[in-house]
Amino acid sequence: MGLRYEEGITRPVTRLQRLRVPVVAVITGHCYGAGLLLAAASDIRIATPSSRFGVPVAKTMGNCLSVNSMCLLRERLGSSIVSDMLIRSRAYTADQLGQSGFINVLSSAETLDHDVDDVLDDIRSAAPLTLWATKEGNPDSIAARSARRL
């Protein structure tokens, strides 16, 4: 069961990483398991203060993440946060993950639409070749391309 689940999430996560345009995740509530992996595969994350993040597999499913999922989370969140999330099934707040750099924009529910528009305006006004080169040079993109060749 756990292996099938991980295989099922690896495909969309890898597809997000392979996109040649920036991907923005907007998180307004619980972001657990596969949702956290999809957010981690995104380039920019916007969250509200009520958002919570975690991977409670130790308490709920009794299995573990795939190597690909573990590497992605460690790259984006850091080893100590991921270990704590997995070993203790601990959830983190948007503020905590903002301090770690995982959340790029912490937005109130009232200003969320405006803040998302600001981020999208910034992306739309950027040089397309710079955006492409940034995506291509990202270690996650390189890993996704390498995995595709296997």
ROMARVO-598790 format. One record per residue: residue number from 1; residue in three letters; x, z, y of N, C-alpha, C in turn. Coordinates in nm, 4 decimals, decimal comma. Atoms other than C-alpha are relative to their C-alpha. Example, Ala and Ser with C-alpha at 12.3 -4.5 7.8 and 13.67 -1.06 7.14 Angstrom:
# ROMARVO-598790
resi_resn_nu_nw_nv_cau_caw_cav_cu_cw_cv
1_ALA_0,0890_0,0000_-0,1190_1,2300_0,7800_-0,4500_0,0900_0,0000_0,1200
2_SER_-0,0820_-0,0060_-0,1190_1,3670_0,7140_-0,1060_-0,0770_0,0730_0,1090
//
This chain:
# ROMARVO-598790
resi_resn_nu_nw_nv_cau_caw_cav_cu_cw_cv
1_MET_0,0823_0,0000_-0,1197_0,0000_0,0000_0,0000_0,0867_0,0000_0,1261
2_GLY_-0,0863_-0,0102_-0,1166_0,2708_0,1014_0,2484_0,0827_-0,1252_0,0219
3_LEU_-0,0788_0,1227_-0,0124_0,4818_-0,2056_0,1748_-0,0845_-0,1148_0,0526
4_ARG_0,0899_0,1060_-0,0463_0,1856_-0,4372_0,2259_-0,0318_0,0189_0,1491
5_TYR_0,0265_-0,0296_-0,1406_0,1073_-0,2642_0,5568_0,1184_-0,0437_0,0860
6_GLU_-0,1196_0,0352_-0,0768_0,4660_-0,3056_0,6781_0,0200_-0,1513_0,0050
7_GLU_-0,0098_0,1464_-0,0004_0,4706_-0,6711_0,5743_-0,1013_-0,0594_0,0976
8_GLY_0,1045_0,0496_-0,0893_0,1464_-0,7217_0,7657_0,0311_0,0196_0,1464
9_ILE_-0,0325_-0,0236_-0,1404_0,2805_-0,5736_1,0877_0,1290_-0,0709_0,0408
10_THR_-0,1267_0,0655_-0,0336_0,6232_-0,7370_1,0676_-0,0236_-0,1385_0,0600
11_ARG_0,0261_0,1369_-0,0492_0,4787_-1,0866_1,1241_-0,0408_-0,0009_0,1479
12_PRO_0,0354_0,0050_-0,1426_0,3006_-1,0189_1,4581_0,1071_0,0596_0,0908
13_VAL_-0,1073_-0,0585_-0,0815_0,5842_-0,7993_1,5839_0,1102_-0,1030_0,0208
14_THR_-0,1049_0,1020_-0,0098_0,8375_-1,0713_1,5088_-0,0450_-0,1151_0,0890
15_ARG_0,0515_0,1073_-0,0861_0,6144_-1,3327_1,6747_0,0070_0,0389_0,1473
16_LEU_-0,0119_-0,0453_-0,1393_0,5993_-1,1240_1,9918_0,1439_-0,0067_0,0471
17_GLN_-0,1412_0,0021_-0,0373_0,9765_-1,0905_1,9921_0,0520_-0,1418_0,0192
18_ARG_-0,0460_0,1391_-0,0083_1,0189_-1,4673_1,9498_-0,0563_-0,0754_0,1201
19_LEU_0,0580_0,0695_-0,1146_0,7995_-1,5600_2,2457_0,1053_-0,0211_0,1072
20_ARG_-0,1006_0,0338_-0,1012_1,0005_-1,7287_2,5164_-0,0440_0,0383_0,1412
21_VAL_0,0495_-0,0492_-0,1285_0,7928_-1,5766_2,7948_-0,0108_0,1519_-0,0087
22_PRO_0,0114_-0,1459_0,0022_0,7771_-1,2103_2,8963_-0,1353_0,0464_-0,0544
23_VAL_0,1202_-0,0602_0,0580_0,5255_-0,9967_2,7081_-0,0187_0,1369_0,0645
24_VAL_0,0321_-0,1270_-0,0652_0,3553_-0,7080_2,8894_-0,1035_0,0734_-0,0848
25_ALA_0,0945_-0,0844_0,0729_0,1873_-0,4263_2,6969_-0,0646_0,0956_0,0999
26_VAL_0,0741_-0,0933_-0,0850_-0,0830_-0,2278_2,8777_-0,0638_0,1022_-0,0933
27_ILE_0,0418_-0,1061_0,0914_-0,1492_0,1069_2,7092_-0,0839_0,1012_0,0773
28_THR_0,0900_-0,0900_-0,0713_-0,4464_0,3190_2,8113_-0,0517_0,1145_-0,0857
29_GLY_0,0477_-0,1074_0,0872_-0,4919_0,5591_2,5232_0,1025_0,0289_-0,1067
30_HIS_-0,0909_-0,0285_0,1109_-0,3452_0,6340_2,1842_0,0729_-0,1270_-0,0411
31_CYS_-0,0853_0,1113_0,0400_-0,0585_0,4099_2,0797_0,0833_0,0489_-0,1183
32_TYR_-0,0614_-0,0539_0,1207_0,0287_0,5012_1,7222_0,0288_-0,1109_-0,1006
33_GLY_-0,0289_0,0894_0,1104_0,1858_0,3232_1,4274_0,0220_-0,1429_0,0439
34_ALA_-0,0136_0,1419_-0,0309_0,1366_-0,0522_1,4515_-0,0122_-0,0262_0,1500
35_GLY_0,0134_0,0156_-0,1448_0,0262_-0,0190_1,8143_0,1311_0,0293_0,0710
36_LEU_-0,1296_-0,0333_-0,0591_0,3580_0,1469_1,8990_0,1012_-0,1103_-0,0282
37_LEU_-0,0921_0,1097_0,0324_0,5458_-0,1299_1,7195_-0,0279_-0,1223_0,0880
38_LEU_0,0340_0,1127_-0,0873_0,3566_-0,3958_1,9177_0,0455_0,0269_0,1435
39_ALA_-0,0474_-0,0357_-0,1339_0,4320_-0,2105_2,2407_0,1523_-0,0091_0,0072
40_ALA_-0,1465_0,0051_0,0027_0,7984_-0,1807_2,1412_0,0504_-0,1439_-0,0006
41_ALA_-0,0392_0,1414_0,0038_0,8128_-0,5566_2,0761_-0,0224_-0,0684_0,1344
42_SER_0,0267_0,0557_-0,1321_0,6904_-0,6176_2,4321_0,1201_0,0236_0,0912
43_ASP_-0,1124_-0,0110_-0,0927_0,9292_-0,6618_2,7227_-0,0226_0,1060_0,1065
44_ILE_0,0348_-0,0968_-0,1040_0,7479_-0,4422_2,9733_-0,1226_0,0762_-0,0481
45_ARG_0,1113_-0,0846_0,0419_0,5174_-0,1498_2,9048_-0,0545_0,0758_0,1208
46_ILE_0,0721_-0,0702_-0,1064_0,2592_-0,0143_3,1492_-0,0948_0,0963_-0,0708
47_ALA_0,0846_-0,0986_0,0665_0,0800_0,3070_3,0521_-0,0631_0,0940_0,1006
48_THR_0,0654_-0,1031_-0,0798_-0,1602_0,5612_3,1929_0,0467_0,1373_-0,0485
49_PRO_-0,0463_-0,1339_0,0395_-0,0771_0,9339_3,1895_-0,0683_0,0566_-0,1240
50_SER_0,0706_-0,0515_0,1176_-0,3364_0,9964_2,9171_0,0483_-0,0631_-0,1303
51_SER_-0,0491_0,0683_0,1206_-0,1527_0,7664_2,6737_0,0890_0,0918_-0,0825
52_ARG_-0,0811_-0,0765_0,0947_0,0053_0,9202_2,3659_0,0602_-0,0961_-0,1008
53_PHE_-0,0761_0,0909_0,0842_0,2639_0,7631_2,1368_0,0548_0,0743_-0,1213
54_GLY_-0,0547_-0,0635_0,1188_0,3680_0,8367_1,7808_-0,0090_-0,0870_-0,1232
55_VAL_0,0023_0,0651_0,1308_0,4165_0,7353_1,4200_-0,0204_0,1114_-0,1032
56_PRO_0,0252_-0,1169_0,0853_0,2467_1,0016_1,2057_0,0007_-0,0291_-0,1504
57_VAL_0,0022_0,0366_0,1421_0,3334_0,8496_0,8670_0,0304_0,1184_-0,0906
58_ALA_-0,0346_-0,1138_0,0861_0,4773_1,1773_0,7361_-0,1217_0,0857_-0,0314
59_LYS_0,1190_-0,0828_0,0231_0,1387_1,3488_0,7719_-0,1211_-0,0784_-0,0483
60_THR_0,1218_0,0740_0,0308_-0,1062_1,0680_0,7210_0,0125_-0,0928_-0,1195
61_MET_-0,0105_0,1014_0,1035_0,0249_0,8010_0,4894_0,1004_0,0353_-0,1090
62_GLY_-0,0975_-0,0396_0,0997_0,3169_0,9617_0,3116_0,0963_-0,1090_-0,0396
63_ASN_-0,1007_0,1015_0,0294_0,5387_0,6565_0,3322_0,0974_-0,0086_0,1163
64_CYS_-0,0972_0,0129_-0,1077_0,8043_0,5268_0,5672_-0,0095_-0,1386_0,0622
65_LEU_-0,0024_0,1283_-0,0688_0,8664_0,2438_0,8093_0,0994_-0,0937_-0,0675
66_SER_-0,0975_0,0979_0,0465_1,0430_-0,0765_0,7150_0,1272_0,0119_0,0836
67_VAL_-0,1266_-0,0008_-0,0740_1,4027_-0,1203_0,8224_-0,0185_-0,0720_0,1332
68_ASN_0,0232_0,0736_-0,1255_1,2897_-0,3785_1,0814_-0,0736_0,0856_0,1017
69_SER_0,0779_-0,0848_-0,0906_1,0322_-0,1409_1,2300_0,0835_0,1158_0,0515
70_MET_-0,0846_-0,1123_-0,0397_1,2766_0,1489_1,2329_0,1052_-0,0441_0,1030
71_CYS_-0,1016_0,0493_-0,0930_1,5459_-0,0592_1,4056_-0,0593_-0,0304_0,1372
72_LEU_0,0651_0,0310_-0,1264_1,3043_-0,1833_1,6707_-0,0309_0,1271_0,0781
73_LEU_0,0330_-0,1247_-0,0691_1,1824_0,1675_1,7513_0,1256_0,0728_0,0475
74_ARG_-0,1249_-0,0668_-0,0416_1,5355_0,3107_1,7589_0,0634_-0,0715_0,1194
75_GLU_-0,0553_0,0767_-0,1123_1,6476_0,0305_1,9913_-0,0760_0,0296_0,1288
76_ARG_0,0816_-0,0171_-0,1201_1,3583_0,0842_2,2319_-0,0177_0,1450_0,0439
77_LEU_0,0290_-0,1401_-0,0331_1,3053_0,4604_2,2130_0,1215_0,0913_-0,0085
78_GLY_-0,1153_-0,0864_0,0240_1,6389_0,6012_2,0994_-0,0143_0,0740_-0,1321
79_SER_-0,0007_-0,0605_0,1339_1,7369_0,7603_1,7699_-0,0612_0,1389_-0,0045
80_SER_0,0497_-0,1377_0,0083_1,6555_1,1208_1,8552_-0,1518_0,0065_0,0163
81_ILE_0,1453_0,0006_-0,0168_1,3018_1,0440_1,9759_-0,0669_-0,0522_-0,1263
82_VAL_0,0602_0,0578_0,1209_1,2266_0,8262_1,6725_0,0099_0,0977_-0,1169
83_SER_-0,0132_-0,0989_0,1080_1,3649_1,0858_1,4319_-0,1003_0,1129_0,0168
84_ASP_0,0956_-0,1073_-0,0275_1,1546_1,3541_1,5971_-0,1428_-0,0460_-0,0275
85_MET_0,1346_0,0539_0,0248_0,8433_1,1323_1,5895_-0,0299_-0,0083_-0,1495
86_LEU_0,0229_0,0235_0,1428_0,8876_1,0531_1,2218_0,0071_0,1282_-0,0821
87_ILE_-0,0195_-0,1196_0,0821_1,0154_1,3820_1,0803_-0,1072_0,1046_0,0277
88_ARG_0,0980_-0,1026_-0,0367_0,7766_1,6073_1,2725_-0,1386_-0,0564_0,0253
89_SER_0,1263_0,0670_-0,0358_0,4956_1,3541_1,3200_-0,0426_0,0398_0,1407
90_ARG_0,0238_-0,0454_-0,1368_0,5260_1,4422_1,6859_-0,0435_-0,1153_0,0887
91_ALA_0,0450_0,0972_-0,0992_0,3405_1,2563_1,9585_0,0684_0,0290_0,1331
92_TYR_-0,0616_-0,0108_-0,1321_0,4949_1,1911_2,2980_-0,0989_-0,0480_0,1055
93_THR_0,0851_0,0421_-0,1112_0,3225_1,1558_2,6346_0,0632_-0,1208_0,0697
94_ALA_-0,0510_0,1122_-0,0780_0,3564_0,8548_2,8611_0,1073_0,0467_0,0967
95_ASP_-0,1002_-0,0533_-0,0920_0,5462_1,0731_3,1066_0,1330_0,0226_-0,0716
96_GLN_-0,1237_-0,0223_0,0754_0,7983_1,1752_2,8406_0,0700_-0,1316_-0,0322
97_LEU_-0,0619_0,1277_0,0339_0,8542_0,8167_2,7325_0,0376_-0,0798_0,1242
98_GLY_-0,0433_0,0592_-0,1264_0,8716_0,7091_3,0955_0,1374_0,0510_0,0380
99_GLN_-0,1302_-0,0583_-0,0290_1,1634_0,9460_3,1394_0,1087_-0,0583_-0,0899
100_SER_-0,0978_0,0592_0,0923_1,3315_0,7871_2,8375_0,0251_-0,1471_0,0305
101_GLY_-0,0145_0,1407_-0,0335_1,2864_0,4384_2,9860_-0,0899_-0,0921_-0,0798
102_PHE_0,0877_0,0844_0,0819_1,0361_0,3147_2,7285_-0,1186_-0,0518_0,0808
103_ILE_0,1105_0,0404_-0,0869_0,7463_0,3085_2,9754_0,0600_-0,0460_0,1322
104_ASN_-0,0558_0,0547_-0,1235_0,8340_0,0833_3,2684_-0,0813_0,0378_0,1229
105_VAL_0,0888_-0,0342_-0,1112_0,5317_0,1608_3,4859_-0,1007_0,1022_-0,0501
106_LEU_0,1009_-0,1017_0,0295_0,3283_0,4804_3,4709_-0,1051_-0,0107_0,1095
107_SER_0,1049_0,0335_-0,0953_-0,0019_0,4007_3,6361_-0,1221_0,0882_-0,0216
108_SER_0,1253_-0,0740_0,0144_-0,3120_0,6037_3,7080_-0,1086_-0,0963_-0,0468
109_ALA_0,1120_0,0842_0,0453_-0,6367_0,4777_3,5571_-0,0619_-0,0758_0,1174
110_GLU_0,0601_0,0613_-0,1183_-0,7595_0,4031_3,9101_0,0814_-0,1185_0,0525
111_THR_-0,0844_0,1072_-0,0542_-0,4620_0,1813_4,0009_0,0539_-0,0934_-0,1074
112_LEU_-0,0548_0,0776_0,1115_-0,3981_0,0277_3,6582_-0,0117_-0,1511_0,0234
113_ASP_0,0172_0,1444_-0,0198_-0,5449_-0,3153_3,7345_0,0934_-0,0522_0,1087
114_HIS_-0,0886_0,0404_-0,1097_-0,3514_-0,3345_4,0608_0,1457_-0,0001_-0,0462
115_ASP_-0,1386_-0,0090_0,0476_-0,0264_-0,2235_3,8950_0,0319_-0,1110_-0,0996
116_VAL_-0,0199_0,1112_0,0945_-0,0690_-0,4777_3,6137_0,0144_-0,1301_0,0784
117_ASP_-0,0093_0,1208_-0,0826_-0,1319_-0,7499_3,8734_0,1353_-0,0093_0,0694
118_ASP_-0,1311_-0,0005_-0,0659_0,1863_-0,6466_4,0595_0,1103_-0,0432_-0,0962
119_VAL_-0,1015_0,0370_0,0997_0,3950_-0,6727_3,7423_-0,0111_-0,1479_-0,0333
120_LEU_0,0194_0,1415_0,0327_0,2426_-1,0093_3,6548_0,0408_-0,0903_0,1164
121_ASP_-0,0440_0,0774_-0,1165_0,2997_-1,1351_4,0113_0,1519_-0,0090_0,0037
122_ASP_-0,1468_0,0013_0,0040_0,6663_-1,0340_3,9815_0,0505_-0,0999_-0,1037
123_ILE_-0,0420_0,0915_0,1072_0,6964_-1,2249_3,6545_-0,0269_-0,1446_0,0392
124_ARG_0,0353_0,1371_-0,0389_0,5161_-1,5313_3,7869_0,0909_-0,0540_0,1104
125_SER_-0,0845_0,0461_-0,1108_0,7436_-1,5429_4,0927_0,1473_-0,0112_-0,0399
126_ALA_-0,1393_0,0060_0,0457_1,0641_-1,5200_3,8867_0,0347_-0,1413_-0,0462
127_ALA_-0,0483_0,1305_0,0454_1,2758_-1,8207_3,7959_-0,0208_-0,0125_-0,1510
128_PRO_0,0292_0,0152_0,1433_1,1539_-1,9517_3,4579_0,1245_-0,0033_-0,0882
129_LEU_-0,1208_0,0062_0,0829_1,5049_-2,0258_3,3313_0,0664_0,1371_-0,0126
130_THR_-0,0547_-0,1356_0,0079_1,6162_-1,6725_3,4149_-0,0804_0,0830_-0,0985
131_LEU_0,0837_-0,0720_0,0955_1,3199_-1,5302_3,2248_0,0321_-0,0429_-0,1422
132_TRP_-0,0317_0,0519_0,1328_1,3972_-1,7549_2,9285_0,1358_0,0521_-0,0473
133_ALA_-0,1339_-0,0451_0,0381_1,7678_-1,6644_2,9308_0,0015_0,1495_-0,0292
134_THR_0,0089_-0,1440_0,0246_1,6832_-1,2956_2,9519_-0,0599_0,0268_-0,1369
135_LYS_0,0619_-0,0163_0,1320_1,4554_-1,3252_2,6494_0,0954_-0,0442_-0,1109
136_GLU_-0,0902_0,0525_0,1029_1,7082_-1,5330_2,4545_0,1197_0,0919_-0,0228
137_GLY_-0,1164_-0,0875_0,0119_1,9896_-1,2866_2,5248_-0,0326_0,1397_-0,0473
138_ASN_0,0423_-0,1324_0,0454_1,7861_-0,9840_2,4182_0,0390_0,0181_-0,1467
139_PRO_-0,0377_-0,0219_0,1406_1,9276_-0,8313_2,0967_-0,1178_-0,0084_-0,0967
140_ASP_0,1173_0,0092_0,0868_1,5734_-0,8072_1,9564_-0,0353_-0,1457_-0,0276
141_SER_0,0289_0,1417_0,0195_1,5226_-1,1808_2,0098_0,1019_-0,0623_-0,0933
142_ILE_-0,1055_0,0522_0,0871_1,8548_-1,2568_1,8459_-0,0266_0,0423_-0,1436
143_ALA_0,0308_-0,0496_0,1345_1,7596_-1,0393_1,5483_-0,1207_-0,0724_-0,0582
144_ALA_0,1200_0,0705_0,0486_1,4184_-1,2082_1,5237_0,0354_-0,1420_-0,0414
145_ARG_-0,0413_0,1361_0,0365_1,5807_-1,5529_1,5235_0,0820_0,0026_-0,1282
146_SER_-0,0811_-0,0108_0,1221_1,8294_-1,4397_1,2576_-0,0885_0,0241_-0,1211
147_ALA_0,0910_-0,0285_0,1107_1,5485_-1,3021_1,0418_-0,0764_-0,1250_-0,0412
148_ARG_0,0728_0,1230_0,0282_1,3674_-1,6345_1,0692_0,0832_-0,0924_-0,0877
149_ARG_-0,0882_0,0874_0,0775_1,6702_-1,8111_0,9208_0,0157_0,0460_-0,1443
150_LEU_-0,0189_-0,0515_0,1356_1,6774_-1,5854_0,6147_-0,1067_-0,0458_-0,0947
//
